[in-house]
Amino acid sequence: MSSAVNKEKSKIFETILSSPGMSEKCKLVLQVSRQNVLLLSRLIEAGMLTKEQSFDDEILRSLPSAAVDEFRIIHEDILKKAELTEFYSRLKDL
């Protein structure tokens, strides 16, 4: 895809993110297996929280740093609630 198309997609996504009401908090109640908590944590980390992002995506590149910080908190929170923080850390060290 051309740089111009990627830039346009990024601009559209930035516009959507800045629309009225998009910054309002909403409560989500999820019940997922610990297996899926580990997978979701890894996806968040690999896609957003590391400098060596596993995949290249123009939408993720356009996210403001506040959104990335919020995902860092979500990442930590889901591991903590599933009681997998230490396990996940040890798993990554393998």
PDB file of N, CA, C and O in Angstrom:
ATOM      1  N   MET A   1       0.828  -1.163   0.000  1.00  0.00           N
ATOM      2  CA  MET A   1       0.000   0.000   0.000  1.00  0.00           C
ATOM      3  C   MET A   1       0.884   1.241   0.000  1.00  0.00           C
ATOM      4  O   MET A   1       1.947   1.260   0.619  1.00  0.00           O
ATOM      5  N   SER A   2       0.439   2.255  -0.688  1.00  0.00           N
ATOM      6  CA  SER A   2       1.254   3.460  -0.788  1.00  0.00           C
ATOM      7  C   SER A   2       1.241   4.260   0.505  1.00  0.00           C
ATOM      8  O   SER A   2       0.354   4.126   1.347  1.00  0.00           O
ATOM      9  N   SER A   3       2.246   5.083   0.622  1.00  0.00           N
ATOM     10  CA  SER A   3       2.371   5.936   1.807  1.00  0.00           C
ATOM     11  C   SER A   3       1.196   6.898   1.922  1.00  0.00           C
ATOM     12  O   SER A   3       0.736   7.187   3.026  1.00  0.00           O
ATOM     13  N   ALA A   4       0.707   7.395   0.786  1.00  0.00           N
ATOM     14  CA  ALA A   4      -0.419   8.335   0.793  1.00  0.00           C
ATOM     15  C   ALA A   4      -1.686   7.671   1.314  1.00  0.00           C
ATOM     16  O   ALA A   4      -2.450   8.285   2.059  1.00  0.00           O
ATOM     17  N   VAL A   5      -1.911   6.419   0.924  1.00  0.00           N
ATOM     18  CA  VAL A   5      -3.091   5.685   1.392  1.00  0.00           C
ATOM     19  C   VAL A   5      -2.982   5.427   2.892  1.00  0.00           C
ATOM     20  O   VAL A   5      -3.958   5.603   3.623  1.00  0.00           O
ATOM     21  N   ASN A   6      -1.813   5.016   3.352  1.00  0.00           N
ATOM     22  CA  ASN A   6      -1.607   4.784   4.780  1.00  0.00           C
ATOM     23  C   ASN A   6      -1.800   6.060   5.582  1.00  0.00           C
ATOM     24  O   ASN A   6      -2.391   6.039   6.662  1.00  0.00           O
ATOM     25  N   LYS A   7      -1.305   7.165   5.056  1.00  0.00           N
ATOM     26  CA  LYS A   7      -1.448   8.448   5.728  1.00  0.00           C
ATOM     27  C   LYS A   7      -2.922   8.836   5.819  1.00  0.00           C
ATOM     28  O   LYS A   7      -3.369   9.351   6.843  1.00  0.00           O
ATOM     29  N   GLU A   8      -3.665   8.592   4.759  1.00  0.00           N
ATOM     30  CA  GLU A   8      -5.093   8.913   4.743  1.00  0.00           C
ATOM     31  C   GLU A   8      -5.856   8.043   5.745  1.00  0.00           C
ATOM     32  O   GLU A   8      -6.714   8.546   6.470  1.00  0.00           O
ATOM     33  N   LYS A   9      -5.551   6.744   5.790  1.00  0.00           N
ATOM     34  CA  LYS A   9      -6.194   5.854   6.761  1.00  0.00           C
ATOM     35  C   LYS A   9      -5.898   6.304   8.174  1.00  0.00           C
ATOM     36  O   LYS A   9      -6.781   6.312   9.032  1.00  0.00           O
ATOM     37  N   SER A  10      -4.664   6.675   8.411  1.00  0.00           N
ATOM     38  CA  SER A  10      -4.261   7.131   9.730  1.00  0.00           C
ATOM     39  C   SER A  10      -5.019   8.401  10.116  1.00  0.00           C
ATOM     40  O   SER A  10      -5.454   8.545  11.258  1.00  0.00           O
ATOM     41  N   LYS A  11      -5.171   9.302   9.180  1.00  0.00           N
ATOM     42  CA  LYS A  11      -5.881  10.559   9.429  1.00  0.00           C
ATOM     43  C   LYS A  11      -7.363  10.290   9.736  1.00  0.00           C
ATOM     44  O   LYS A  11      -7.937  10.932  10.616  1.00  0.00           O
ATOM     45  N   ILE A  12      -7.973   9.360   9.027  1.00  0.00           N
ATOM     46  CA  ILE A  12      -9.380   8.993   9.272  1.00  0.00           C
ATOM     47  C   ILE A  12      -9.521   8.407  10.667  1.00  0.00           C
ATOM     48  O   ILE A  12     -10.447   8.749  11.402  1.00  0.00           O
ATOM     49  N   PHE A  13      -8.598   7.521  11.031  1.00  0.00           N
ATOM     50  CA  PHE A  13      -8.672   6.905  12.347  1.00  0.00           C
ATOM     51  C   PHE A  13      -8.471   7.941  13.448  1.00  0.00           C
ATOM     52  O   PHE A  13      -9.168   7.901  14.462  1.00  0.00           O
ATOM     53  N   GLU A  14      -7.536   8.863  13.271  1.00  0.00           N
ATOM     54  CA  GLU A  14      -7.330   9.934  14.242  1.00  0.00           C
ATOM     55  C   GLU A  14      -8.596  10.762  14.404  1.00  0.00           C
ATOM     56  O   GLU A  14      -8.934  11.166  15.517  1.00  0.00           O
ATOM     57  N   THR A  15      -9.304  11.019  13.298  1.00  0.00           N
ATOM     58  CA  THR A  15     -10.560  11.779  13.345  1.00  0.00           C
ATOM     59  C   THR A  15     -11.616  11.016  14.131  1.00  0.00           C
ATOM     60  O   THR A  15     -12.333  11.602  14.941  1.00  0.00           O
ATOM     61  N   ILE A  16     -11.714   9.723  13.897  1.00  0.00           N
ATOM     62  CA  ILE A  16     -12.684   8.898  14.628  1.00  0.00           C
ATOM     63  C   ILE A  16     -12.365   8.910  16.117  1.00  0.00           C
ATOM     64  O   ILE A  16     -13.267   9.049  16.943  1.00  0.00           O
ATOM     65  N   LEU A  17     -11.092   8.767  16.465  1.00  0.00           N
ATOM     66  CA  LEU A  17     -10.696   8.743  17.869  1.00  0.00           C
ATOM     67  C   LEU A  17     -10.963  10.066  18.580  1.00  0.00           C
ATOM     68  O   LEU A  17     -11.169  10.090  19.793  1.00  0.00           O
ATOM     69  N   SER A  18     -10.959  11.160  17.834  1.00  0.00           N
ATOM     70  CA  SER A  18     -11.179  12.466  18.457  1.00  0.00           C
ATOM     71  C   SER A  18     -12.640  12.910  18.387  1.00  0.00           C
ATOM     72  O   SER A  18     -12.963  14.029  18.784  1.00  0.00           O
ATOM     73  N   SER A  19     -13.514  12.056  17.891  1.00  0.00           N
ATOM     74  CA  SER A  19     -14.942  12.384  17.807  1.00  0.00           C
ATOM     75  C   SER A  19     -15.531  12.560  19.201  1.00  0.00           C
ATOM     76  O   SER A  19     -15.024  11.982  20.163  1.00  0.00           O
ATOM     77  N   PRO A  20     -16.592  13.350  19.321  1.00  0.00           N
ATOM     78  CA  PRO A  20     -17.227  13.552  20.633  1.00  0.00           C
ATOM     79  C   PRO A  20     -17.648  12.228  21.273  1.00  0.00           C
ATOM     80  O   PRO A  20     -18.240  11.366  20.623  1.00  0.00           O
ATOM     81  N   GLY A  21     -17.335  12.092  22.534  1.00  0.00           N
ATOM     82  CA  GLY A  21     -17.729  10.914  23.288  1.00  0.00           C
ATOM     83  C   GLY A  21     -16.758   9.750  23.230  1.00  0.00           C
ATOM     84  O   GLY A  21     -16.888   8.803  24.006  1.00  0.00           O
ATOM     85  N   MET A  22     -15.789   9.800  22.329  1.00  0.00           N
ATOM     86  CA  MET A  22     -14.881   8.671  22.189  1.00  0.00           C
ATOM     87  C   MET A  22     -13.921   8.531  23.373  1.00  0.00           C
ATOM     88  O   MET A  22     -13.390   7.444  23.599  1.00  0.00           O
ATOM     89  N   SER A  23     -13.690   9.586  24.118  1.00  0.00           N
ATOM     90  CA  SER A  23     -12.776   9.497  25.256  1.00  0.00           C
ATOM     91  C   SER A  23     -13.491   9.145  26.559  1.00  0.00           C
ATOM     92  O   SER A  23     -12.857   9.014  27.605  1.00  0.00           O
ATOM     93  N   GLU A  24     -14.819   8.991  26.490  1.00  0.00           N
ATOM     94  CA  GLU A  24     -15.576   8.611  27.685  1.00  0.00           C
ATOM     95  C   GLU A  24     -15.254   7.169  28.063  1.00  0.00           C
ATOM     96  O   GLU A  24     -15.098   6.306  27.200  1.00  0.00           O
ATOM     97  N   LYS A  25     -15.160   6.929  29.349  1.00  0.00           N
ATOM     98  CA  LYS A  25     -14.883   5.582  29.853  1.00  0.00           C
ATOM     99  C   LYS A  25     -16.145   4.728  29.766  1.00  0.00           C
ATOM    100  O   LYS A  25     -17.255   5.223  29.964  1.00  0.00           O
ATOM    101  N   CYS A  26     -15.967   3.462  29.474  1.00  0.00           N
ATOM    102  CA  CYS A  26     -17.081   2.520  29.495  1.00  0.00           C
ATOM    103  C   CYS A  26     -16.612   1.270  30.228  1.00  0.00           C
ATOM    104  O   CYS A  26     -15.432   0.923  30.190  1.00  0.00           O
ATOM    105  N   LYS A  27     -17.523   0.615  30.879  1.00  0.00           N
ATOM    106  CA  LYS A  27     -17.182  -0.568  31.657  1.00  0.00           C
ATOM    107  C   LYS A  27     -17.425  -1.817  30.808  1.00  0.00           C
ATOM    108  O   LYS A  27     -18.473  -1.966  30.179  1.00  0.00           O
ATOM    109  N   LEU A  28     -16.449  -2.691  30.806  1.00  0.00           N
ATOM    110  CA  LEU A  28     -16.557  -3.966  30.113  1.00  0.00           C
ATOM    111  C   LEU A  28     -16.431  -5.081  31.142  1.00  0.00           C
ATOM    112  O   LEU A  28     -15.553  -5.049  32.004  1.00  0.00           O
ATOM    113  N   VAL A  29     -17.299  -6.045  31.045  1.00  0.00           N
ATOM    114  CA  VAL A  29     -17.222  -7.211  31.908  1.00  0.00           C
ATOM    115  C   VAL A  29     -16.951  -8.403  31.001  1.00  0.00           C
ATOM    116  O   VAL A  29     -17.765  -8.761  30.151  1.00  0.00           O
ATOM    117  N   LEU A  30     -15.799  -8.999  31.204  1.00  0.00           N
ATOM    118  CA  LEU A  30     -15.399 -10.133  30.366  1.00  0.00           C
ATOM    119  C   LEU A  30     -15.153 -11.351  31.227  1.00  0.00           C
ATOM    120  O   LEU A  30     -14.655 -11.246  32.348  1.00  0.00           O
ATOM    121  N   GLN A  31     -15.497 -12.476  30.708  1.00  0.00           N
ATOM    122  CA  GLN A  31     -15.133 -13.734  31.336  1.00  0.00           C
ATOM    123  C   GLN A  31     -14.419 -14.553  30.278  1.00  0.00           C
ATOM    124  O   GLN A  31     -15.028 -15.088  29.352  1.00  0.00           O
ATOM    125  N   VAL A  32     -13.109 -14.633  30.447  1.00  0.00           N
ATOM    126  CA  VAL A  32     -12.295 -15.368  29.489  1.00  0.00           C
ATOM    127  C   VAL A  32     -11.400 -16.338  30.244  1.00  0.00           C
ATOM    128  O   VAL A  32     -11.118 -16.148  31.427  1.00  0.00           O
ATOM    129  N   SER A  33     -10.969 -17.349  29.568  1.00  0.00           N
ATOM    130  CA  SER A  33     -10.086 -18.333  30.192  1.00  0.00           C
ATOM    131  C   SER A  33      -8.720 -17.709  30.462  1.00  0.00           C
ATOM    132  O   SER A  33      -8.343 -16.719  29.837  1.00  0.00           O
ATOM    133  N   ARG A  34      -7.999 -18.290  31.383  1.00  0.00           N
ATOM    134  CA  ARG A  34      -6.640 -17.816  31.658  1.00  0.00           C
ATOM    135  C   ARG A  34      -5.761 -17.973  30.415  1.00  0.00           C
ATOM    136  O   ARG A  34      -4.854 -17.175  30.176  1.00  0.00           O
ATOM    137  N   GLN A  35      -6.038 -18.991  29.649  1.00  0.00           N
ATOM    138  CA  GLN A  35      -5.298 -19.192  28.399  1.00  0.00           C
ATOM    139  C   GLN A  35      -5.463 -17.961  27.503  1.00  0.00           C
ATOM    140  O   GLN A  35      -4.488 -17.461  26.942  1.00  0.00           O
ATOM    141  N   ASN A  36      -6.692 -17.480  27.374  1.00  0.00           N
ATOM    142  CA  ASN A  36      -6.941 -16.325  26.520  1.00  0.00           C
ATOM    143  C   ASN A  36      -6.426 -15.030  27.145  1.00  0.00           C
ATOM    144  O   ASN A  36      -6.091 -14.090  26.423  1.00  0.00           O
ATOM    145  N   VAL A  37      -6.358 -14.966  28.470  1.00  0.00           N
ATOM    146  CA  VAL A  37      -5.738 -13.810  29.127  1.00  0.00           C
ATOM    147  C   VAL A  37      -4.261 -13.746  28.743  1.00  0.00           C
ATOM    148  O   VAL A  37      -3.745 -12.675  28.427  1.00  0.00           O
ATOM    149  N   LEU A  38      -3.588 -14.886  28.771  1.00  0.00           N
ATOM    150  CA  LEU A  38      -2.183 -14.924  28.365  1.00  0.00           C
ATOM    151  C   LEU A  38      -2.020 -14.498  26.908  1.00  0.00           C
ATOM    152  O   LEU A  38      -1.118 -13.728  26.578  1.00  0.00           O
ATOM    153  N   LEU A  39      -2.889 -14.997  26.047  1.00  0.00           N
ATOM    154  CA  LEU A  39      -2.803 -14.646  24.628  1.00  0.00           C
ATOM    155  C   LEU A  39      -3.098 -13.169  24.393  1.00  0.00           C
ATOM    156  O   LEU A  39      -2.400 -12.515  23.619  1.00  0.00           O
ATOM    157  N   LEU A  40      -4.119 -12.641  25.048  1.00  0.00           N
ATOM    158  CA  LEU A  40      -4.453 -11.227  24.911  1.00  0.00           C
ATOM    159  C   LEU A  40      -3.320 -10.348  25.436  1.00  0.00           C
ATOM    160  O   LEU A  40      -2.979  -9.335  24.825  1.00  0.00           O
ATOM    161  N   SER A  41      -2.749 -10.734  26.552  1.00  0.00           N
ATOM    162  CA  SER A  41      -1.623  -9.985  27.106  1.00  0.00           C
ATOM    163  C   SER A  41      -0.465  -9.948  26.116  1.00  0.00           C
ATOM    164  O   SER A  41       0.153  -8.905  25.901  1.00  0.00           O
ATOM    165  N   ARG A  42      -0.188 -11.079  25.529  1.00  0.00           N
ATOM    166  CA  ARG A  42       0.911 -11.146  24.558  1.00  0.00           C
ATOM    167  C   ARG A  42       0.609 -10.305  23.326  1.00  0.00           C
ATOM    168  O   ARG A  42       1.498  -9.631  22.806  1.00  0.00           O
ATOM    169  N   LEU A  43      -0.626 -10.334  22.854  1.00  0.00           N
ATOM    170  CA  LEU A  43      -1.001  -9.524  21.691  1.00  0.00           C
ATOM    171  C   LEU A  43      -0.852  -8.034  21.980  1.00  0.00           C
ATOM    172  O   LEU A  43      -0.345  -7.283  21.146  1.00  0.00           O
ATOM    173  N   ILE A  44      -1.291  -7.612  23.150  1.00  0.00           N
ATOM    174  CA  ILE A  44      -1.156  -6.202  23.531  1.00  0.00           C
ATOM    175  C   ILE A  44       0.320  -5.834  23.599  1.00  0.00           C
ATOM    176  O   ILE A  44       0.739  -4.803  23.072  1.00  0.00           O
ATOM    177  N   GLU A  45       1.093  -6.677  24.247  1.00  0.00           N
ATOM    178  CA  GLU A  45       2.512  -6.387  24.405  1.00  0.00           C
ATOM    179  C   GLU A  45       3.237  -6.357  23.066  1.00  0.00           C
ATOM    180  O   GLU A  45       3.990  -5.424  22.786  1.00  0.00           O
ATOM    181  N   ALA A  46       3.017  -7.359  22.252  1.00  0.00           N
ATOM    182  CA  ALA A  46       3.722  -7.453  20.972  1.00  0.00           C
ATOM    183  C   ALA A  46       3.274  -6.377  19.990  1.00  0.00           C
ATOM    184  O   ALA A  46       4.073  -5.876  19.199  1.00  0.00           O
ATOM    185  N   GLY A  47       2.011  -6.031  20.045  1.00  0.00           N
ATOM    186  CA  GLY A  47       1.488  -5.066  19.084  1.00  0.00           C
ATOM    187  C   GLY A  47       1.683  -3.621  19.465  1.00  0.00           C
ATOM    188  O   GLY A  47       1.753  -2.755  18.593  1.00  0.00           O
ATOM    189  N   MET A  48       1.776  -3.337  20.778  1.00  0.00           N
ATOM    190  CA  MET A  48       1.773  -1.943  21.189  1.00  0.00           C
ATOM    191  C   MET A  48       2.845  -1.553  22.192  1.00  0.00           C
ATOM    192  O   MET A  48       3.276  -0.400  22.199  1.00  0.00           O
ATOM    193  N   LEU A  49       3.278  -2.448  23.017  1.00  0.00           N
ATOM    194  CA  LEU A  49       4.094  -2.059  24.162  1.00  0.00           C
ATOM    195  C   LEU A  49       5.587  -2.280  23.988  1.00  0.00           C
ATOM    196  O   LEU A  49       6.362  -1.964  24.891  1.00  0.00           O
ATOM    197  N   THR A  50       6.001  -2.808  22.866  1.00  0.00           N
ATOM    198  CA  THR A  50       7.430  -3.009  22.639  1.00  0.00           C
ATOM    199  C   THR A  50       7.887  -2.179  21.451  1.00  0.00           C
ATOM    200  O   THR A  50       7.101  -1.837  20.568  1.00  0.00           O
ATOM    201  N   LYS A  51       9.159  -1.868  21.450  1.00  0.00           N
ATOM    202  CA  LYS A  51       9.708  -1.094  20.329  1.00  0.00           C
ATOM    203  C   LYS A  51       9.760  -1.931  19.060  1.00  0.00           C
ATOM    204  O   LYS A  51       9.649  -1.405  17.953  1.00  0.00           O
ATOM    205  N   GLU A  52       9.930  -3.242  19.229  1.00  0.00           N
ATOM    206  CA  GLU A  52       9.973  -4.160  18.086  1.00  0.00           C
ATOM    207  C   GLU A  52       8.578  -4.729  17.862  1.00  0.00           C
ATOM    208  O   GLU A  52       8.357  -5.917  18.100  1.00  0.00           O
ATOM    209  N   GLN A  53       7.644  -3.915  17.415  1.00  0.00           N
ATOM    210  CA  GLN A  53       6.267  -4.367  17.246  1.00  0.00           C
ATOM    211  C   GLN A  53       6.218  -5.516  16.243  1.00  0.00           C
ATOM    212  O   GLN A  53       6.864  -5.485  15.195  1.00  0.00           O
ATOM    213  N   SER A  54       5.428  -6.533  16.600  1.00  0.00           N
ATOM    214  CA  SER A  54       5.370  -7.745  15.792  1.00  0.00           C
ATOM    215  C   SER A  54       4.733  -7.539  14.425  1.00  0.00           C
ATOM    216  O   SER A  54       5.018  -8.278  13.483  1.00  0.00           O
ATOM    217  N   PHE A  55       3.874  -6.537  14.321  1.00  0.00           N
ATOM    218  CA  PHE A  55       3.244  -6.283  13.036  1.00  0.00           C
ATOM    219  C   PHE A  55       3.168  -4.786  12.800  1.00  0.00           C
ATOM    220  O   PHE A  55       3.117  -3.988  13.736  1.00  0.00           O
ATOM    221  N   ASP A  56       3.161  -4.429  11.529  1.00  0.00           N
ATOM    222  CA  ASP A  56       3.152  -3.033  11.137  1.00  0.00           C
ATOM    223  C   ASP A  56       1.724  -2.641  10.779  1.00  0.00           C
ATOM    224  O   ASP A  56       1.111  -3.249   9.901  1.00  0.00           O
ATOM    225  N   ASP A  57       1.201  -1.635  11.452  1.00  0.00           N
ATOM    226  CA  ASP A  57      -0.183  -1.243  11.230  1.00  0.00           C
ATOM    227  C   ASP A  57      -0.298   0.270  11.336  1.00  0.00           C
ATOM    228  O   ASP A  57       0.108   0.860  12.338  1.00  0.00           O
ATOM    229  N   GLU A  58      -0.849   0.895  10.305  1.00  0.00           N
ATOM    230  CA  GLU A  58      -0.939   2.355  10.293  1.00  0.00           C
ATOM    231  C   GLU A  58      -1.867   2.899  11.379  1.00  0.00           C
ATOM    232  O   GLU A  58      -1.674   4.018  11.854  1.00  0.00           O
ATOM    233  N   ILE A  59      -2.856   2.127  11.769  1.00  0.00           N
ATOM    234  CA  ILE A  59      -3.770   2.575  12.821  1.00  0.00           C
ATOM    235  C   ILE A  59      -3.043   2.573  14.166  1.00  0.00           C
ATOM    236  O   ILE A  59      -3.144   3.538  14.924  1.00  0.00           O
ATOM    237  N   LEU A  60      -2.321   1.513  14.463  1.00  0.00           N
ATOM    238  CA  LEU A  60      -1.577   1.462  15.719  1.00  0.00           C
ATOM    239  C   LEU A  60      -0.501   2.538  15.777  1.00  0.00           C
ATOM    240  O   LEU A  60      -0.240   3.096  16.843  1.00  0.00           O
ATOM    241  N   ARG A  61       0.118   2.832  14.655  1.00  0.00           N
ATOM    242  CA  ARG A  61       1.131   3.893  14.628  1.00  0.00           C
ATOM    243  C   ARG A  61       0.523   5.254  14.923  1.00  0.00           C
ATOM    244  O   ARG A  61       1.220   6.143  15.411  1.00  0.00           O
ATOM    245  N   SER A  62      -0.759   5.437  14.638  1.00  0.00           N
ATOM    246  CA  SER A  62      -1.386   6.741  14.818  1.00  0.00           C
ATOM    247  C   SER A  62      -1.952   6.959  16.221  1.00  0.00           C
ATOM    248  O   SER A  62      -2.427   8.052  16.533  1.00  0.00           O
ATOM    249  N   LEU A  63      -1.906   5.930  17.069  1.00  0.00           N
ATOM    250  CA  LEU A  63      -2.458   6.071  18.408  1.00  0.00           C
ATOM    251  C   LEU A  63      -1.666   7.075  19.233  1.00  0.00           C
ATOM    252  O   LEU A  63      -0.436   7.086  19.192  1.00  0.00           O
ATOM    253  N   PRO A  64      -2.364   7.910  19.975  1.00  0.00           N
ATOM    254  CA  PRO A  64      -1.654   8.838  20.864  1.00  0.00           C
ATOM    255  C   PRO A  64      -1.002   8.075  22.014  1.00  0.00           C
ATOM    256  O   PRO A  64      -1.414   6.963  22.345  1.00  0.00           O
ATOM    257  N   SER A  65       0.008   8.675  22.614  1.00  0.00           N
ATOM    258  CA  SER A  65       0.721   7.993  23.692  1.00  0.00           C
ATOM    259  C   SER A  65      -0.182   7.690  24.880  1.00  0.00           C
ATOM    260  O   SER A  65       0.054   6.719  25.599  1.00  0.00           O
ATOM    261  N   ALA A  66      -1.214   8.503  25.098  1.00  0.00           N
ATOM    262  CA  ALA A  66      -2.150   8.242  26.200  1.00  0.00           C
ATOM    263  C   ALA A  66      -2.885   6.923  25.982  1.00  0.00           C
ATOM    264  O   ALA A  66      -3.159   6.208  26.946  1.00  0.00           O
ATOM    265  N   ALA A  67      -3.206   6.592  24.745  1.00  0.00           N
ATOM    266  CA  ALA A  67      -3.880   5.326  24.450  1.00  0.00           C
ATOM    267  C   ALA A  67      -2.950   4.150  24.712  1.00  0.00           C
ATOM    268  O   ALA A  67      -3.374   3.124  25.245  1.00  0.00           O
ATOM    269  N   VAL A  68      -1.700   4.297  24.342  1.00  0.00           N
ATOM    270  CA  VAL A  68      -0.719   3.236  24.591  1.00  0.00           C
ATOM    271  C   VAL A  68      -0.542   3.045  26.096  1.00  0.00           C
ATOM    272  O   VAL A  68      -0.454   1.915  26.576  1.00  0.00           O
ATOM    273  N   ASP A  69      -0.490   4.154  26.839  1.00  0.00           N
ATOM    274  CA  ASP A  69      -0.381   4.065  28.297  1.00  0.00           C
ATOM    275  C   ASP A  69      -1.584   3.345  28.895  1.00  0.00           C
ATOM    276  O   ASP A  69      -1.438   2.561  29.833  1.00  0.00           O
ATOM    277  N   GLU A  70      -2.771   3.610  28.354  1.00  0.00           N
ATOM    278  CA  GLU A  70      -3.972   2.941  28.852  1.00  0.00           C
ATOM    279  C   GLU A  70      -3.915   1.442  28.574  1.00  0.00           C
ATOM    280  O   GLU A  70      -4.342   0.639  29.403  1.00  0.00           O
ATOM    281  N   PHE A  71      -3.393   1.066  27.419  1.00  0.00           N
ATOM    282  CA  PHE A  71      -3.253  -0.361  27.117  1.00  0.00           C
ATOM    283  C   PHE A  71      -2.204  -1.017  28.008  1.00  0.00           C
ATOM    284  O   PHE A  71      -2.321  -2.200  28.328  1.00  0.00           O
ATOM    285  N   ARG A  72      -1.186  -0.268  28.411  1.00  0.00           N
ATOM    286  CA  ARG A  72      -0.195  -0.799  29.341  1.00  0.00           C
ATOM    287  C   ARG A  72      -0.878  -1.141  30.674  1.00  0.00           C
ATOM    288  O   ARG A  72      -0.606  -2.182  31.273  1.00  0.00           O
ATOM    289  N   ILE A  73      -1.763  -0.253  31.122  1.00  0.00           N
ATOM    290  CA  ILE A  73      -2.507  -0.489  32.363  1.00  0.00           C
ATOM    291  C   ILE A  73      -3.449  -1.680  32.202  1.00  0.00           C
ATOM    292  O   ILE A  73      -3.548  -2.517  33.099  1.00  0.00           O
ATOM    293  N   ILE A  74      -4.135  -1.760  31.073  1.00  0.00           N
ATOM    294  CA  ILE A  74      -5.038  -2.889  30.804  1.00  0.00           C
ATOM    295  C   ILE A  74      -4.242  -4.197  30.814  1.00  0.00           C
ATOM    296  O   ILE A  74      -4.667  -5.187  31.410  1.00  0.00           O
ATOM    297  N   HIS A  75      -3.104  -4.188  30.158  1.00  0.00           N
ATOM    298  CA  HIS A  75      -2.232  -5.360  30.086  1.00  0.00           C
ATOM    299  C   HIS A  75      -1.879  -5.844  31.493  1.00  0.00           C
ATOM    300  O   HIS A  75      -1.999  -7.031  31.798  1.00  0.00           O
ATOM    301  N   GLU A  76      -1.444  -4.920  32.341  1.00  0.00           N
ATOM    302  CA  GLU A  76      -1.075  -5.276  33.711  1.00  0.00           C
ATOM    303  C   GLU A  76      -2.290  -5.728  34.522  1.00  0.00           C
ATOM    304  O   GLU A  76      -2.204  -6.662  35.320  1.00  0.00           O
ATOM    305  N   ASP A  77      -3.409  -5.059  34.309  1.00  0.00           N
ATOM    306  CA  ASP A  77      -4.620  -5.341  35.081  1.00  0.00           C
ATOM    307  C   ASP A  77      -5.197  -6.726  34.783  1.00  0.00           C
ATOM    308  O   ASP A  77      -5.597  -7.442  35.701  1.00  0.00           O
ATOM    309  N   ILE A  78      -5.239  -7.102  33.509  1.00  0.00           N
ATOM    310  CA  ILE A  78      -5.829  -8.408  33.203  1.00  0.00           C
ATOM    311  C   ILE A  78      -4.955  -9.544  33.720  1.00  0.00           C
ATOM    312  O   ILE A  78      -5.462 -10.575  34.161  1.00  0.00           O
ATOM    313  N   LEU A  79      -3.641  -9.350  33.665  1.00  0.00           N
ATOM    314  CA  LEU A  79      -2.758 -10.377  34.228  1.00  0.00           C
ATOM    315  C   LEU A  79      -2.938 -10.471  35.737  1.00  0.00           C
ATOM    316  O   LEU A  79      -2.984 -11.567  36.295  1.00  0.00           O
ATOM    317  N   LYS A  80      -3.038  -9.338  36.385  1.00  0.00           N
ATOM    318  CA  LYS A  80      -3.209  -9.315  37.838  1.00  0.00           C
ATOM    319  C   LYS A  80      -4.528  -9.965  38.244  1.00  0.00           C
ATOM    320  O   LYS A  80      -4.559 -10.778  39.168  1.00  0.00           O
ATOM    321  N   LYS A  81      -5.616  -9.615  37.564  1.00  0.00           N
ATOM    322  CA  LYS A  81      -6.926 -10.166  37.908  1.00  0.00           C
ATOM    323  C   LYS A  81      -6.997 -11.668  37.659  1.00  0.00           C
ATOM    324  O   LYS A  81      -7.720 -12.382  38.353  1.00  0.00           O
ATOM    325  N   ALA A  82      -6.256 -12.141  36.680  1.00  0.00           N
ATOM    326  CA  ALA A  82      -6.228 -13.583  36.392  1.00  0.00           C
ATOM    327  C   ALA A  82      -5.173 -14.300  37.225  1.00  0.00           C
ATOM    328  O   ALA A  82      -4.988 -15.511  37.098  1.00  0.00           O
ATOM    329  N   GLU A  83      -4.486 -13.549  38.074  1.00  0.00           N
ATOM    330  CA  GLU A  83      -3.419 -14.089  38.921  1.00  0.00           C
ATOM    331  C   GLU A  83      -2.328 -14.762  38.087  1.00  0.00           C
ATOM    332  O   GLU A  83      -1.846 -15.848  38.410  1.00  0.00           O
ATOM    333  N   LEU A  84      -1.957 -14.073  36.999  1.00  0.00           N
ATOM    334  CA  LEU A  84      -0.968 -14.630  36.086  1.00  0.00           C
ATOM    335  C   LEU A  84       0.255 -13.734  35.890  1.00  0.00           C
ATOM    336  O   LEU A  84       1.077 -14.000  35.013  1.00  0.00           O
ATOM    337  N   THR A  85       0.385 -12.692  36.683  1.00  0.00           N
ATOM    338  CA  THR A  85       1.480 -11.735  36.478  1.00  0.00           C
ATOM    339  C   THR A  85       2.844 -12.409  36.565  1.00  0.00           C
ATOM    340  O   THR A  85       3.661 -12.281  35.653  1.00  0.00           O
ATOM    341  N   GLU A  86       3.090 -13.119  37.646  1.00  0.00           N
ATOM    342  CA  GLU A  86       4.385 -13.770  37.827  1.00  0.00           C
ATOM    343  C   GLU A  86       4.584 -14.882  36.801  1.00  0.00           C
ATOM    344  O   GLU A  86       5.674 -15.030  36.249  1.00  0.00           O
ATOM    345  N   PHE A  87       3.541 -15.657  36.546  1.00  0.00           N
ATOM    346  CA  PHE A  87       3.614 -16.733  35.556  1.00  0.00           C
ATOM    347  C   PHE A  87       3.975 -16.188  34.177  1.00  0.00           C
ATOM    348  O   PHE A  87       4.830 -16.738  33.483  1.00  0.00           O
ATOM    349  N   TYR A  88       3.309 -15.096  33.790  1.00  0.00           N
ATOM    350  CA  TYR A  88       3.556 -14.487  32.482  1.00  0.00           C
ATOM    351  C   TYR A  88       4.997 -13.993  32.388  1.00  0.00           C
ATOM    352  O   TYR A  88       5.657 -14.179  31.365  1.00  0.00           O
ATOM    353  N   SER A  89       5.472 -13.376  33.436  1.00  0.00           N
ATOM    354  CA  SER A  89       6.846 -12.885  33.470  1.00  0.00           C
ATOM    355  C   SER A  89       7.844 -14.037  33.310  1.00  0.00           C
ATOM    356  O   SER A  89       8.807 -13.932  32.551  1.00  0.00           O
ATOM    357  N   ARG A  90       7.609 -15.115  34.019  1.00  0.00           N
ATOM    358  CA  ARG A  90       8.504 -16.289  33.909  1.00  0.00           C
ATOM    359  C   ARG A  90       8.405 -16.940  32.540  1.00  0.00           C
ATOM    360  O   ARG A  90       9.405 -17.408  31.996  1.00  0.00           O
ATOM    361  N   LEU A  91       7.214 -16.969  31.990  1.00  0.00           N
ATOM    362  CA  LEU A  91       7.009 -17.538  30.661  1.00  0.00           C
ATOM    363  C   LEU A  91       7.796 -16.771  29.606  1.00  0.00           C
ATOM    364  O   LEU A  91       8.377 -17.367  28.700  1.00  0.00           O
ATOM    365  N   LYS A  92       7.812 -15.467  29.726  1.00  0.00           N
ATOM    366  CA  LYS A  92       8.565 -14.631  28.776  1.00  0.00           C
ATOM    367  C   LYS A  92      10.059 -14.842  28.909  1.00  0.00           C
ATOM    368  O   LYS A  92      10.796 -14.670  27.938  1.00  0.00           O
ATOM    369  N   ASP A  93      10.521 -15.213  30.096  1.00  0.00           N
ATOM    370  CA  ASP A  93      11.952 -15.413  30.320  1.00  0.00           C
ATOM    371  C   ASP A  93      12.475 -16.734  29.748  1.00  0.00           C
ATOM    372  O   ASP A  93      13.686 -16.939  29.668  1.00  0.00           O
ATOM    373  N   LEU A  94      11.571 -17.621  29.354  1.00  0.00           N
ATOM    374  CA  LEU A  94      12.009 -18.916  28.801  1.00  0.00           C
ATOM    375  C   LEU A  94      12.732 -18.751  27.492  1.00  0.00           C
ATOM    376  O   LEU A  94      13.164 -19.739  26.897  1.00  0.00           O
TER     377      LEU A  94
END
